[in-house]
Each structure stands twice: as C-alpha cells, then as structure tokens.
Amino acid sequence: MEATTSNRPVFFFDIDNCLYPKSNNINELMVGLINGYFAKHLELSAEDAKMLHQTYLKDYGLAISGLALHHKIDPLEFNREVDDALPLDNIIKPNAQLRRLLADIDKTKVKLWLFTNAYITHGQRVVRLLGIEDMFEGITYCDYGRIPVRCKPHTEMFERAEMEAGASSADGCFFVDDSYLNCHHAQRRGWTTAHLVESTEPEPEIQAAEYQIRDLEELRGMFPQFFKDLRVGSAISESARLSQL
C-alpha cells in the first residue's frame, strides 16, 4: 500500500488495547493461544512454551518474528491459529463514544491512519466490530507475508507507516499507542506521541513520550487544532431554530 505525500499531518492510531480497553482481556486470550501454539508446534511443555514465547517477545517485539526466524514457522498459518481464532465477535461491540470522537476530528486538517503490529485480517476485524472501519483512510500492519517479520518499534516499521500514509515528514506525524516501547521510539523519531496508560494501570516512573493520557477522549484537549469547532455548528443550528419561531 503506497500513498502520495500529503500536506495534511497524519494521526496514527494503534488498535489492540488502544481502541478497546484492556479490560476486554483479549490480550490474555491471545497469550493463551500463542503459548498453546508454541507447545503444539515445537513440542514443548507448557512452561517451556511460555518461557520461549516471552523470550521472542522481548527479543523481536512479536512471538511470530522469532518463530519464523528460528523454526521456519509460516506466519500466515500462525495468524490463522492465533489472531484469527480469537472469539472477538463475542467480546468487541460497536463503540458509539469512540465513533463520536473520531467523527469530531476534522479530516480536512489531519489524516487518520491505523498502525498495528497485527496482521491485516485482525486489524480490519477489530475496527469493523467497533463500528469505526470507515473513520480511517488506511492501515499499516505487520506483514506476515514477508520474512523477517518486522513490527513496531523497529525503525523499518515506522518508515513503512510514513510512506504508506503519505506523511511528508516525521514532525507531521502524531501517534497514540498503549505500548511504552512503541511510544518511546516514536517520540525519538520525531513523532508527536501520546502514551495511553489506562486508569487501572500504574503510571510509568518516566514518561514514554511527551504526552501521557488515561483515555482517548483527552486527545480533544491535547490536540484541539484537529477537532471540528462544534460550537460553530451548534450556533448555526440554534440560529436556524430561532429563525423558525
């Protein structure tokens, strides 16, 4: 996916544990499926599978990166048995408040773009279930069809996102993610970054980025330049109402 360079800045949104809350426990379900995949396909005990999963997660950012590199596992097969096997239809429901937040962003001033470490099938499935798939102009995803599998926070992944979204420069990129590492690297790259730390999570001793938020709604006050002036619309509606009296 390639895009021409845009004069509009780009606001990148992470998907998992960012567009829906961690309390959905999707991450826990994912971890269970990944550990099971390690145990089944590498013939490991449950404990060894868990340990190797954590090692690859730490070393490569994604378990599948280590699996593909060291065990010649097909990432697309992994995706079918893990991400695509998650019972998301029973967990994720349309989020009207989130949709209002995204709808209130003035798309003539900023381009909204999804930026995920998941494969495209998972990313598209999540935003469809949330009822916000039409709010974004595109998606940069972790390409499981390419070896080695690169993901955030690798520099190559940020470069891909900028290219695909048509960002003119790093200082025209805005970003929100729940991952400390992803936010830290985005900030170092020159992106204006907001680290989402839910109210149920402890605040980090050192902030990952320039901004730290507890809820996506805080983006309204943090980046007012990107939101529609709803007062104008209200004033016009009220004027029209009064003219009919």
C-alpha positions as CSV (number, residue, x, y, z in Angstrom):
1,M,0.0,0.0,0.0
2,E,1.5,3.3,-1.1
3,A,0.2,6.8,-0.9
4,T,1.3,10.1,-2.4
5,T,2.7,12.6,0.1
6,S,0.1,14.7,1.8
7,N,0.2,18.2,3.1
8,R,-2.0,17.1,5.9
9,P,-0.4,15.8,9.1
10,V,-1.1,12.1,9.8
11,F,-2.5,10.8,13.1
12,F,-1.6,7.2,13.6
13,F,-3.8,5.1,16.0
14,D,-2.7,1.8,17.4
15,I,-5.5,-0.8,17.5
16,D,-5.2,-3.5,20.2
17,N,-5.6,-2.3,23.8
18,C,-5.9,1.2,22.4
19,L,-9.2,1.4,20.5
20,Y,-10.7,-1.0,23.0
21,P,-9.9,-1.3,26.7
22,K,-7.5,-3.9,28.3
23,S,-10.4,-5.0,30.5
24,N,-11.7,-6.9,27.4
25,N,-9.0,-9.4,28.3
26,I,-8.2,-10.0,24.6
27,N,-4.5,-9.9,25.3
28,E,-4.9,-12.7,27.9
29,L,-6.7,-14.8,25.3
30,M,-4.1,-14.1,22.7
31,V,-1.3,-15.1,25.1
32,G,-3.0,-18.4,25.8
33,L,-3.3,-19.2,22.1
34,I,0.3,-18.3,21.4
35,N,1.6,-20.4,24.3
36,G,-0.5,-23.2,23.0
37,Y,0.9,-22.8,19.5
38,F,4.4,-22.9,20.9
39,A,3.7,-26.1,22.8
40,K,1.9,-27.8,20.0
41,H,4.2,-27.0,17.0
42,L,7.5,-27.0,18.9
43,E,6.6,-29.9,21.1
44,L,7.3,-28.0,24.3
45,S,6.0,-28.3,27.8
46,A,3.6,-25.6,28.9
47,E,6.3,-23.9,31.0
48,D,8.9,-24.0,28.3
49,A,6.4,-22.7,25.7
50,K,5.6,-19.8,28.0
51,M,9.3,-19.0,28.6
52,L,10.2,-19.1,24.9
53,H,7.3,-17.0,24.0
54,Q,8.4,-14.3,26.4
55,T,12.0,-14.5,25.1
56,Y,10.9,-14.0,21.5
57,L,8.6,-11.2,22.6
58,K,11.4,-9.4,24.3
59,D,14.0,-10.0,21.6
60,Y,11.8,-9.3,18.5
61,G,8.7,-7.5,19.6
62,L,6.4,-10.3,18.3
63,A,6.4,-14.0,19.0
64,I,5.9,-14.8,15.3
65,S,9.2,-13.0,14.4
66,G,11.2,-15.5,16.5
67,L,9.1,-18.4,15.3
68,A,9.6,-17.6,11.7
69,L,13.3,-16.9,12.1
70,H,14.3,-19.9,14.2
71,H,11.7,-22.5,13.4
72,K,10.6,-21.7,9.9
73,I,7.0,-21.4,11.0
74,D,4.7,-19.9,8.4
75,P,3.4,-16.6,9.8
76,L,0.2,-16.8,7.9
77,E,-0.5,-20.3,9.4
78,F,0.3,-18.8,12.9
79,N,-2.2,-16.0,12.2
80,R,-5.0,-18.4,11.3
81,E,-4.5,-20.4,14.5
82,V,-3.9,-17.5,16.8
83,D,-5.2,-14.0,15.9
84,D,-8.0,-15.1,13.6
85,A,-9.0,-17.8,16.1
86,L,-9.8,-15.2,18.8
87,P,-13.6,-15.1,19.6
88,L,-13.7,-11.3,19.0
89,D,-17.3,-11.3,17.8
90,N,-18.4,-12.3,21.4
91,I,-16.2,-9.6,23.0
92,I,-15.9,-6.4,20.9
93,K,-19.1,-4.4,20.3
94,P,-19.7,-1.1,18.4
95,N,-18.4,1.8,20.5
96,A,-20.5,4.9,19.9
97,Q,-18.4,7.2,22.1
98,L,-15.2,6.2,20.2
99,R,-17.0,6.8,16.9
100,R,-18.1,10.3,18.0
101,L,-14.5,11.1,19.0
102,L,-13.2,10.1,15.6
103,A,-16.1,11.8,13.7
104,D,-15.4,15.0,15.5
105,I,-11.9,15.1,14.0
106,D,-11.7,17.4,11.0
107,K,-10.4,15.2,8.2
108,T,-9.6,18.2,6.1
109,K,-6.9,19.1,8.7
110,V,-5.5,15.7,9.5
111,K,-5.4,12.2,8.0
112,L,-6.4,9.3,10.3
113,W,-4.4,6.1,9.9
114,L,-4.3,2.8,11.7
115,F,-0.9,1.4,12.7
116,T,-0.8,-2.1,14.2
117,N,1.5,-5.0,14.9
118,A,-1.2,-7.4,14.0
119,Y,-1.8,-8.8,10.5
120,I,-4.3,-7.0,8.4
121,T,-7.1,-9.6,8.9
122,H,-7.1,-9.0,12.6
123,G,-6.8,-5.2,12.4
124,Q,-9.7,-4.9,9.9
125,R,-11.8,-7.3,12.0
126,V,-11.4,-5.3,15.2
127,V,-12.3,-1.9,13.7
128,R,-15.3,-3.5,11.9
129,L,-16.6,-4.8,15.2
130,L,-16.1,-1.5,16.8
131,G,-18.1,0.1,14.0
132,I,-15.3,2.6,13.0
133,E,-13.8,1.0,9.9
134,D,-14.9,4.0,7.8
135,M,-13.2,6.5,10.0
136,F,-9.7,5.8,8.8
137,E,-8.0,6.4,5.4
138,G,-5.8,3.3,5.6
139,I,-3.8,0.9,7.7
140,T,-0.2,-0.1,8.1
141,Y,0.0,-3.6,9.5
142,C,2.7,-6.2,10.3
143,D,3.2,-8.0,7.0
144,Y,3.2,-11.7,7.9
145,G,4.0,-12.5,4.3
146,R,7.5,-11.0,4.5
147,I,10.4,-12.6,6.3
148,P,11.9,-11.4,8.5
149,V,8.6,-10.2,10.1
150,R,9.1,-6.5,11.2
151,C,6.9,-4.7,13.7
152,K,6.9,-1.7,15.9
153,P,9.2,-0.5,17.4
154,H,11.6,-1.3,14.6
155,T,12.6,1.7,12.6
156,E,11.6,0.0,9.3
157,M,8.0,-0.3,10.5
158,F,7.8,3.5,11.3
159,E,9.4,4.2,7.9
160,R,6.7,2.0,6.2
161,A,3.9,3.8,8.1
162,E,5.2,7.2,7.0
163,M,5.5,6.0,3.4
164,E,2.1,4.3,3.2
165,A,0.2,7.1,4.9
166,G,1.9,9.7,2.7
167,A,3.5,11.6,5.6
168,S,5.7,14.4,4.4
169,S,8.0,14.3,7.4
170,A,8.3,12.9,10.9
171,D,7.3,16.1,12.5
172,G,4.0,15.9,10.7
173,C,3.2,12.5,12.4
174,F,1.0,12.2,15.5
175,F,0.6,8.9,17.3
176,V,-1.2,7.2,20.2
177,D,-0.4,3.7,21.4
178,D,-0.6,1.8,24.7
179,S,2.9,0.4,24.3
180,Y,5.7,2.1,26.3
181,L,8.4,1.0,23.9
182,N,6.4,1.9,20.7
183,C,5.7,5.4,22.1
184,H,9.3,5.9,23.3
185,H,10.7,5.0,19.8
186,A,8.1,7.1,18.0
187,Q,9.0,10.1,20.2
188,R,12.7,9.6,19.4
189,R,11.9,9.5,15.7
190,G,10.2,12.9,16.0
191,W,6.6,11.9,16.1
192,T,4.3,13.8,18.4
193,T,3.3,10.9,20.7
194,A,0.7,10.2,23.3
195,H,1.1,7.2,25.5
196,L,-2.2,5.7,26.6
197,V,-2.0,4.4,30.2
198,E,-5.4,3.3,31.4
199,S,-6.6,4.4,34.8
200,T,-6.3,0.9,36.0
201,E,-2.6,0.8,35.1
202,P,0.2,2.3,37.1
203,E,1.9,5.3,35.6
204,P,5.5,4.7,34.5
205,E,8.2,6.4,36.5
206,I,9.5,8.1,33.4
207,Q,7.1,9.0,30.7
208,A,7.4,7.2,27.4
209,A,6.7,10.3,25.4
210,E,5.8,14.0,25.5
211,Y,2.2,13.3,26.3
212,Q,0.5,10.7,28.5
213,I,-3.2,10.1,28.7
214,R,-5.7,7.9,30.6
215,D,-8.4,8.0,28.0
216,L,-8.6,8.7,24.2
217,E,-11.1,11.5,25.0
218,E,-8.2,13.5,26.3
219,L,-7.0,13.9,22.7
220,R,-9.6,16.6,22.3
221,G,-7.9,18.9,24.7
222,M,-4.4,17.9,23.8
223,F,-4.8,18.4,20.0
224,P,-7.7,20.9,19.6
225,Q,-6.3,22.0,16.2
226,F,-7.5,18.8,14.7
227,F,-11.1,18.8,16.0
228,K,-14.1,20.5,14.5
229,D,-15.3,23.6,16.2
230,L,-18.6,22.1,17.4
231,R,-19.6,25.4,18.9
232,V,-20.0,26.8,15.4
233,G,-22.3,24.0,14.3
234,S,-24.4,24.4,17.5
235,A,-24.6,28.2,16.9
236,I,-25.8,27.7,13.3
237,S,-28.4,25.1,14.4
238,E,-29.6,27.4,17.2
239,S,-29.8,30.3,14.7
240,A,-31.8,28.2,12.3
241,R,-34.2,27.1,15.1
242,L,-34.8,30.7,16.2
243,S,-35.5,31.9,12.6
244,Q,-38.4,29.4,12.5
245,L,-40.0,30.8,15.6
